[in-house]
């Protein structure tokens, strides 16, 4: 009885499999018939491919399916043009198109348009803009740093150093005055006011004994010193000198 049931079951499975195979062959051979409303709906979808692609309802798998439907092959070449990825698309219609995109590079020697970037930095620097201002302008104009990120003041400073572009000085080409128009001191001015060397002023800045800032790297220091601070520091300096004399 068991063997008889097993034989019947196997026959049914084979019959079901044969029916599925016949149906698959029929489905592949049978032309797809669309009624007019379906045809018009598909045509509208085809004309709005960007809308379908960017729709939140479209899944990643569906986007891959769309690409397979419209693209047959893509050829890439990262060495054909400096700083670019060149690619050729063979569409399902057998038409072809060539494109290029700026790519991330490790050094500015491989940058897509280095000379245009250099000219623009020179122009902005000559207009008196600081490194951060130059970076903001480059970003607004669509420039991208070598590694694909926005420009920062540090990037501009490195490029200027590499290209020998001088830092814009707040006092033009003249020597630094003892005090700047806003009342802050230069390093030389602070040294004279305290009776120390310029190197000692840098040491005091590092210790946080007073505050100073640069408009950008390479700019002269602008040091904030009140009369009270000057008197306090002078007294401290005098005490230190007396102590050293007593020890010696």
Backbone torsions as a table, in degrees:
resi	resn	phi	psi	omega
1	UNK	NA	-44.3	-178.6
2	UNK	-64.1	-43.3	179.8
3	UNK	-65.5	-35.4	179.4
4	UNK	-65.5	-42.9	178.1
5	UNK	-64.8	-39.4	-179.9
6	UNK	-64.3	-41.1	179.8
7	UNK	-64.4	-43.3	179.0
8	UNK	-62.0	-41.7	-179.5
9	UNK	-62.3	-42.6	179.7
10	UNK	-65.2	-38.0	178.5
11	UNK	-64.7	-40.5	179.1
12	UNK	-64.7	-40.3	179.7
13	UNK	-64.5	-43.2	178.7
14	UNK	-63.7	-39.0	178.8
15	UNK	-65.1	-41.4	179.7
16	UNK	-64.7	-41.2	179.1
17	UNK	-63.6	-40.4	178.8
18	UNK	-64.5	-40.0	178.5
19	UNK	-63.4	-42.6	179.5
20	UNK	-63.3	-39.9	179.0
21	UNK	-66.8	-41.8	177.3
22	UNK	-61.4	-41.3	-179.7
23	UNK	-65.7	-40.0	-179.2
24	UNK	-65.2	-40.6	177.8
25	UNK	-64.7	-41.9	179.7
26	UNK	-64.0	-41.5	-177.3
27	UNK	-64.6	-37.8	179.8
28	UNK	-73.1	-34.7	-178.6
29	UNK	-81.0	-29.1	-175.8
30	UNK	-74.9	121.6	178.9
31	UNK	-65.4	144.6	178.9
32	UNK	-74.3	124.4	-178.6
33	UNK	-108.6	121.2	179.4
34	UNK	-112.1	139.1	172.5
35	UNK	-80.8	171.2	-173.0
36	UNK	-63.5	-44.3	177.7
37	UNK	-59.5	-41.3	178.9
38	UNK	-64.9	-40.7	179.6
39	UNK	-61.7	-44.5	-180.0
40	UNK	-65.6	-38.1	179.4
41	UNK	-64.9	-42.6	178.8
42	UNK	-65.2	-38.1	179.0
43	UNK	-64.3	-40.2	178.3
44	UNK	-64.6	-39.3	177.7
45	UNK	-63.7	-41.5	179.3
46	UNK	-63.8	-33.0	179.8
47	UNK	-78.0	-14.9	-179.6
48	UNK	-118.6	45.3	-178.3
49	UNK	-60.2	-41.9	176.8
50	UNK	-60.4	-37.1	178.7
51	UNK	-64.6	-40.1	177.7
52	UNK	-65.6	-43.4	-176.7
53	UNK	-61.0	-44.7	-174.7
54	UNK	-89.6	-2.2	-179.6
55	UNK	-64.8	134.3	177.0
56	UNK	-59.3	-23.4	-178.8
57	UNK	-77.9	-15.2	-179.3
58	UNK	-82.0	124.3	-178.3
59	UNK	-84.2	166.7	177.9
60	UNK	-62.0	-39.2	179.0
61	UNK	-63.9	-39.1	179.1
62	UNK	-68.1	-35.5	176.9
63	UNK	-65.0	-40.6	175.7
64	UNK	-61.1	-39.3	178.4
65	UNK	-63.9	-38.8	178.1
66	UNK	-62.8	-44.2	179.5
67	UNK	-60.7	-41.1	179.3
68	UNK	-65.3	-29.9	-179.3
69	UNK	-73.7	-31.3	-172.8
70	UNK	-109.0	-17.9	-177.3
71	UNK	-118.7	133.3	178.0
72	UNK	-94.9	-40.6	-175.4
73	UNK	-159.3	149.2	176.1
74	UNK	-129.8	131.3	179.0
75	UNK	-113.0	127.4	-178.4
76	UNK	-113.3	147.3	176.1
77	UNK	-149.0	114.4	-179.1
78	UNK	-92.7	-3.3	-175.3
79	UNK	-110.0	-6.2	-176.4
80	UNK	-66.7	-42.3	179.5
81	UNK	-128.3	141.2	-178.4
82	UNK	-63.0	128.9	174.8
83	UNK	71.9	13.2	-177.6
84	UNK	-130.7	155.1	167.5
85	UNK	-105.1	115.2	175.6
86	UNK	-93.2	135.7	176.3
87	UNK	-143.6	148.1	-179.4
88	UNK	-118.8	130.0	-179.3
89	UNK	-107.3	126.1	171.2
90	UNK	-100.5	110.5	-176.6
91	UNK	-81.7	160.9	179.4
92	UNK	-62.4	-21.3	177.9
93	UNK	-78.8	-1.9	-176.8
94	UNK	79.2	0.5	172.9
95	UNK	-75.0	157.3	177.8
96	UNK	-128.3	154.8	175.4
97	UNK	-147.3	147.1	-179.1
98	UNK	-114.6	142.1	-176.1
99	UNK	-144.1	165.6	174.4
100	UNK	-148.5	147.5	179.1
101	UNK	-132.5	145.9	174.3
102	UNK	-66.9	134.9	-179.9
103	UNK	-114.4	159.7	175.9
104	UNK	-71.0	135.1	178.5
105	UNK	-127.4	161.0	-176.8
106	UNK	-86.9	-26.5	-178.7
107	UNK	-134.8	155.4	178.8
108	UNK	-71.2	-12.1	173.6
109	UNK	-63.8	-23.2	178.4
110	UNK	-103.2	9.9	-175.1
111	UNK	-66.0	145.3	-172.4
112	UNK	-59.9	-40.9	-175.0
113	UNK	-143.2	65.5	-172.3
114	UNK	-63.4	-40.4	-176.7
115	UNK	-66.3	-39.1	178.3
116	UNK	-66.0	-39.2	177.1
117	UNK	-63.8	-44.1	-179.4
118	UNK	-61.8	-44.8	179.3
119	UNK	-60.8	-39.9	-177.3
120	UNK	-69.3	-39.9	177.3
121	UNK	-62.4	-42.3	178.2
122	UNK	-61.2	-43.7	-179.7
123	UNK	-62.3	-46.6	-177.7
124	UNK	-68.9	-36.7	177.0
125	UNK	-65.3	-41.9	179.2
126	UNK	-65.6	-25.8	178.2
127	UNK	-79.7	1.2	176.0
128	UNK	88.7	14.3	-178.6
129	UNK	-82.7	142.5	175.7
130	UNK	-78.1	167.8	-174.8
131	UNK	-58.6	-41.6	179.8
132	UNK	-65.8	-37.2	178.0
133	UNK	-67.8	-39.8	177.0
134	UNK	-61.9	-44.1	179.8
135	UNK	-60.5	-44.1	-179.8
136	UNK	-63.0	-39.4	179.1
137	UNK	-66.9	-43.8	178.6
138	UNK	-59.1	-43.5	179.0
139	UNK	-63.0	-42.5	-179.3
140	UNK	-65.0	-28.9	-178.7
141	UNK	-89.5	3.6	174.3
142	UNK	92.9	4.1	174.9
143	UNK	-70.9	148.0	177.9
144	UNK	-129.5	138.4	179.4
145	UNK	-64.9	168.4	-171.8
146	UNK	-53.7	-42.7	-175.6
147	UNK	-88.7	16.4	174.5
148	UNK	85.7	6.8	-178.6
149	UNK	-103.8	165.5	177.7
150	UNK	-65.0	155.6	176.9
151	UNK	-72.1	146.7	171.9
152	UNK	-125.5	168.3	179.2
153	UNK	-57.4	-35.6	-179.6
154	UNK	-64.2	-38.3	177.6
155	UNK	-61.5	-44.4	-178.5
156	UNK	-65.2	-40.8	179.6
157	UNK	-61.7	-42.7	179.1
158	UNK	-63.7	-41.0	179.1
159	UNK	-66.4	-42.8	178.7
160	UNK	-61.4	-41.6	178.5
161	UNK	-62.6	-42.7	-179.7
162	UNK	-64.3	-39.4	-176.3
163	UNK	-93.4	0.7	178.4
164	UNK	69.6	30.9	178.5
165	UNK	-89.3	120.3	-174.3
166	UNK	-68.4	152.8	176.3
167	UNK	-70.3	139.0	174.2
168	UNK	-68.2	123.3	-178.2
169	UNK	-95.5	141.9	179.8
170	UNK	-72.2	-15.3	177.2
171	UNK	-115.4	25.8	179.6
172	UNK	64.7	-131.3	-179.3
173	UNK	-103.1	1.7	-178.4
174	UNK	-74.6	161.9	175.6
175	UNK	-66.8	152.5	179.5
176	UNK	-65.3	130.9	176.3
177	UNK	-75.8	168.5	176.2
178	UNK	-64.6	-37.0	179.0
179	UNK	-133.9	145.1	179.7
180	UNK	-86.8	165.1	-178.4
181	UNK	-56.0	-26.8	-179.9
182	UNK	-84.1	1.6	178.1
183	UNK	96.8	-11.5	178.5
184	UNK	-74.4	162.1	-177.5
185	UNK	-98.3	147.6	166.0
186	UNK	-80.4	172.0	177.9
187	UNK	-59.9	-43.5	-179.9
188	UNK	-64.5	-39.9	179.6
189	UNK	-66.2	-41.0	178.4
190	UNK	-65.2	-38.9	178.9
191	UNK	-62.8	-42.5	179.3
192	UNK	-66.5	-40.5	-178.4
193	UNK	-66.8	-32.0	-177.1
194	UNK	-96.5	-14.6	-178.6
195	UNK	76.3	35.3	179.3
196	UNK	-128.5	178.1	177.7
197	UNK	-84.4	158.0	175.8
198	UNK	-56.1	-35.2	179.4
199	UNK	-64.6	-35.1	177.3
200	UNK	-66.5	-35.0	177.1
201	UNK	-61.4	-43.4	177.2
202	UNK	-62.3	-37.4	178.5
203	UNK	-63.9	-43.1	179.2
204	UNK	-65.7	-35.6	175.9
205	UNK	-61.9	-44.6	-179.2
206	UNK	-64.3	-33.1	179.9
207	UNK	-79.7	-12.6	-179.6
208	UNK	81.1	22.8	-179.9
209	UNK	-73.2	-22.8	170.5
210	UNK	-153.2	169.9	-174.5
211	UNK	-107.5	148.6	175.9
212	UNK	-155.0	165.0	179.4
213	UNK	-151.2	160.6	172.4
214	UNK	-117.0	141.1	177.1
215	UNK	-61.7	-34.2	173.2
216	UNK	-162.6	166.4	-178.0
217	UNK	-58.2	131.9	-178.0
218	UNK	96.9	-14.0	177.7
219	UNK	-79.0	155.9	175.4
220	UNK	-63.4	151.8	176.9
221	UNK	-75.0	143.5	172.3
222	UNK	-119.3	110.6	-169.7
223	UNK	-107.0	130.4	179.3
224	UNK	-89.6	117.0	179.2
225	UNK	-137.6	119.4	174.4
226	UNK	-88.9	165.5	177.8
227	UNK	-59.8	-39.4	179.4
228	UNK	-63.1	-42.3	178.4
229	UNK	-62.5	-42.4	-179.7
230	UNK	-61.3	-45.9	-179.8
231	UNK	-63.4	-42.2	179.8
232	UNK	-64.1	-43.5	-178.4
233	UNK	-69.8	-37.9	176.7
234	UNK	-60.0	-43.1	179.2
235	UNK	-63.5	-41.2	179.2
236	UNK	-64.7	-42.7	-179.6
237	UNK	-63.1	-41.3	179.8
238	UNK	-64.1	-41.8	178.9
239	UNK	-62.4	-42.9	-179.8
240	UNK	-62.7	-39.2	-179.8
241	UNK	-67.7	-40.1	178.3
242	UNK	-63.9	-41.0	179.8
243	UNK	-62.1	-41.5	-179.0
244	UNK	-66.3	-37.1	178.9
245	UNK	-66.0	-42.4	-178.8
246	UNK	-63.9	-38.6	180.0
247	UNK	-67.0	-41.1	-178.1
248	UNK	-73.5	NA	NA
